[in-house]
Amino acid sequence: MSETSGSTAPAAAPVKRAAGRGRSVELSEELKAYQGVWVFVEHDLGHVHSVSWELVGEARKLADKLGCQVSALLLGGPEEELEKFAAEAFTFGADKAYIMKDPVLKGYRNEPFTKGLTDLVNKYQPEILLLGATSMGRDLAGSVATTLQTGLTADCTELRIDPASHALAATRPTFGGSLYCTIMTLAYRPQMATVRPRVMLMPPSDASRSGEIVHDTLGMVETQIVTKLLDFIADAHSNKINLPYADVIVTGGKGLKTPENFRLVFELARVLGGEVGATRPCVQAGWVEAERQVGQTGKTVRPKLYIAAGVSGAIQHRVGMEASDVIVAINTDANAPIFEVAHYGIVGNAMQILPALTQAFAAHLALRSRQVA
């Protein structure tokens, strides 16, 4: 079903929030009216970023705990297929979709997207707002949180509802990744969080699900916007390294000692048809490109097979790979932290083990190819 709001209706004024101190768990009567879990659906050039569907699945779990609805939030140009994206959001667990179409929303710009999102929040009052920790999501989340004068927890690794306060408990790494902290926005609404791609599982799709679509208007003209979108130039290298969505990743650490030894990682990854990852020290040393870094300040990955060679397993790295289906660790130190998260561990010299694995896998795959033929 569909509902259209009139363009003459003024947007609701932002709720005045007291800048209180300490651990206040008491919401004002105005903020108690905030209900529902919202997900900003990020799309570009006719495709939805998969992190949006991962967040819809996570929002479904939170909403079931709170006994409320999940809503998808879609902003774009008049000719964009936002209704199609809304229908897809319903299959992943959303109950409702708020759609805002306007010529100034064609292509992402901070000003109109911030106004559109904050107007919708002030009008419909969601309790929780989730965005992907992508380039767009990070830029937009900070602006929206500042405009709404509410809290934002970035790069979360876990989202849950605190049983005592019924607030969103958002967990993220802190102090350079050496600790995890859980943050709650107790006396402000909405509660906002960003989550990186591949941190949460992709939810199952249920084609039988449907939902309600609500259309709204922006009320902003081009002359009010400082930035102008002149053209879109695709990054020619953007698809060459795709760590977050690789099924097999072989990662090397500083335990490999030299960039020449690091080539052994590339050789094994080539035989397995996988991608090459690296720890931060390897990237900082210039052995590989920054796009190959796995960890808190790099990529979050969830492959079927993750092989870590010469990786000590500092928490900064583990936060980016510990959700892998199968982790194989190779290290000379039997007490290395990487073995705490590994499913299989090999204590030994990676410079000797990597070539042996490459040779064994190549022989096995060649034999299997002959058998299939």
N, C-alpha and C positions, 0 to 999 in steps of 0.2 A: 504494500500500500504506500501511498505517497502523500506528503503534506507540503505545502508551499507557504512560506511566510511572506508577508507583504514587505516591499522595499522601504516603505515609509516609516515602519516601526523602528524607533531608536534602539540602539544596542543597550543592554542593561549596563548600568554603571558598575565599575569594579567595586567589590566589597572592601570596605575599610578594615584593615587588619591591624590589631594592636601589636606593636613591637615589644612583646613581652619577654621576660627573662626566665631562665630556669626551665624545669621539666613540667610544663603545663599540659595536662591531658584533657582539659575541659574546653569543648568547642562552644562558640557563641551560637545562639539560636539560628542566626543566618547561615552559618557554616554547617549546621546539622542537616540542612536541607540538601546538601550536596550528595548525590547518589550516582552510582554507576562507575564502570571502568571503561575508559576510552583508549583507543589506539590510533595514533596518527599513521595513516597508510601512505607510505612514500612510493611514488611512481615517477617514471621518467621515460619518455619516448615510447609510451604505450605498454610499458612493463612495470609491474609492482615489484619492489625490492623484497626478497624473500624474508628479510628480518621482520617485515610487517606481519606476515602470516605467523611467524614464530611468536611474535608478541600477542597476536590474537589468541593463540593457543594458551599462552601464559595468562592472559587476561581472563580467559574462561575459567581457569582454576581459581583465580582470585575472586571473581564474581560469584562463583558457586559457594565460596566460603562466606561471602558477605550477603548472599541472597539478593543479588541485583543483576542488571543487564550489562552486556558487553556491547559497546558501540564502536564502529569504525568511523574515522574522520577523513574525508576526501576533499581536497581542494585542487582546482585545475581550471583550464580554459574551457570555453563553451563547447568546443568540438571534441573534447577528450571523453573517453568512454568510462566515466566514473561510475555509472550505474552498473556496468559490467564488472568493475572491480568490487563494487558493493556486494553484488551477488556472489562473488568468489569469497568475500569476507564472511558471508553468512555460512558458507560450507565449512569454514574453519572454526566456527563457533560464535560469530557475532550475532546479536539479536536485532541491532538497529544500525543504520548508516546515516551520518549527517554529510550532505553533499553541498559544496559551495562552488559555483561556477561563475567565472568572471574573466573578461579579456586580460586583466592585469595579473591573473593567476596562472597564465600560460607560461610555464618555465619558472623555476624557483627563484624568488627574490625575497629577502628577509622581511622587508617592510610590509608588503601586502599579505604574506603568509602569517606574519606575527599578528597583524590586525584581525585577519579572518579567524585565526585560532583563538585569540583572546576574546573576540566578540562571541564566538560560539560557547566558550567556557563560561563566560559571564551570564549568558542567556539560559543555557541548559544545565549548568552547574554539576559537572562530573566530580566524583570523589577522587578518582585516580586517573592520571593521564600518562601514557607510556609512548615513548618514541624510540626509534632505532638510533644507536650511537654511530651513525654514518656521518659523512661530511655535512649533509643537509640537516639531519636530525640534531646533531650537536649545535649547529648554528642556530636552528630554530628553537630548540629547547631552552637555551640560555636566555634568548630574547623574551620568550613567552613567560618563563618563570620570573624574570625581572619585572615585566609589565604587570603580571598578576600579583607580585609581591608574595610569592610562595616559595617553598623549598624544592630543590632539584638534586637528586642523587644520580651521579653519572657513572657509566660503564659498570652497571650492576652485574653480578654473577648469580644472584638468587633474589627472587621476590616472593614474599609470603605475607600473610595477614597475622599480625601479632595478636595472640588470643586475649591478652589483658586489655589492650587499648583499642583493638580492632583497627589499628592503623596499619598502613603499608610498611613492612619491615624490609628495607632494601639493603642488601649486602654487597660490598665492593672491596677490592684490595686497597690498602692505604700504606703510608710510609714506604713508598717505593716498592710496594708489593710484598713487604715482609710480614704484614698482618692483614686480616680481614676485619672490617668493621661493619656493623649494622646500623643504619640511619633511619630514623622515623621522623616524619613531619607531623607532629602531634596537634598543633593548634592552628594549622593553616590548611587551606584547600584551594585548588586540588593538590594532591600529593603527586609529584612528578618524578619520573625516573627514565633513564636511557639505558638500553641494553645493546651490546655489540652483536653483530650477525654471528650465528652459529653457537651462541652461548646457550640458547634455549632450543629444545627439540622442535622440529616441524610437526605441527599437529596433524592428525588424520583428517582427511576431507570427507564430508558427508553431503553428497549431492542432493539429498532430500530436504536439507535445511533451507529455510527462507527467512526473511525478516522485513522490517519496516524501513522505508527510505524517507528521510526528511530533508527537503531542499531549503536552503537559506541563501541570503544575498550578502554581498560584501559592502557595497556602498562606498567605493573608493575609486577615484579616477586617476588616469595615468599621470596627470600633472602634479599629483600629490606625492609621487614616488621619485626619490632622488636617483636611484640606480636605473639603468636601462639595459634590457637584454637585447644585444645586437645580433648575436649569432651563437650557434652551438658547434664547437669544434671537438670531435671525438678524440680521445687519447689513443694514439696508434699503438701504444704499448699496454693498454689496460687489460687485454685478455691474454697476455703472454704468461703472466704469473697469477694463478688463481688458487691460492692456498686455502681459503676458507671452505671451498667446495670440492677439494681433492679427496678421493677415496683412499689414496695411499700417499703418505708423506715420509720421507727420510730426512731427518734433521741432524745436522752436525753442530758440535760445540767446540769450545777452545781446547778441549782435550785432544783434538786432532792436530794441534800444535802449529801446522803451517797451511797456507792456502793450497799448496800442492797436494797435501794429504786430503784436503777437503774435496778434491776432485773425486775421491772414492765414493763420497755421498752421491754425487751426480751420476756416477756409473751404476750404482745400485738402483737409484730412482729410475733411471732410464730402462733398465731391465724389467722393473716392476710396473712400468707405465705410470709412475707416480710423480709427485712434485717434490722439490727440494726446499727444506726449511732450514732455519739457522737461529742460533741464540744471539742475544744482543751484542756480546763481545765480538762475535764473528763479523757482524754487520759493522760495528764501530771500527774494526781493524781493516775494513775494506775488502774482505774476502768475497762477499756477496752483496747483492742489492738489498736496500732497506725493505722492499716489498716481500722479502723472504723471511723476515723476522717473525718468530712465533713468541707470544707472551703478552704481558700486560701492556707494553708500549708497542706491540706489534699486532699480529693477527691472532684471532681466536679460531681454532680449527676443531673439527670433529670427524676425522677420517675413520674408515674401517680398520686401517692398519697404520700405526705410527711407530717408526723406528728411530730411536734417539741414540746417536753414536757420539761418545765423548762429551755428553751433556751431564753436568753435575746434578741438575734438577732444582735450581733455586726457585722459590715460590713465584718470582716474576715470570719465569718460563712455564711453570706447571699450570698456572691459572689459564694459560692459553691453549693447553693441549690435554688436560687431564680427563676431558669428557670423551676422548677417543675410544672406539670400541675395543681395540686391542693395542696395547703399548708394549713394545719390545725395547729394552734398555741395554746398552753396551757400555761398560765402564770398568776401568781397572780397579776402582775403589769399591769394594763390596758394601761400604757404608754410605755410598752416595745417596742423597735424598731422592734421586730419580727412581730408585728401586722401590720406594714407598708407594708409588702410583703405578709402577709397571706390572703388567700381567705376567710377563716373562723377562727374566734378567740373565744377562751373560756377563760374567766377570772376566774381563780379558782386554787385550789390546785391540782397539777398534781398527787400527791400521792393518792388522792381520785378519780380523774377523770380517770386515767389510768386503775385501776381495773374495774371501771364501764364500760368503753369502751370495755375492754377485754371480760367482761361477756356479754355485749349486742351484740358484733360482733359474739361471739361463738354461742349464741342462734339463731341469725339471719342466720348464715351459716348452722347450724344444721337443721333449719326449711327448708331452701332452698334445702338442700340435700334430705330431706324426700320428698319434693314436686317433685323433679326431678325423684326420685326413683319411 
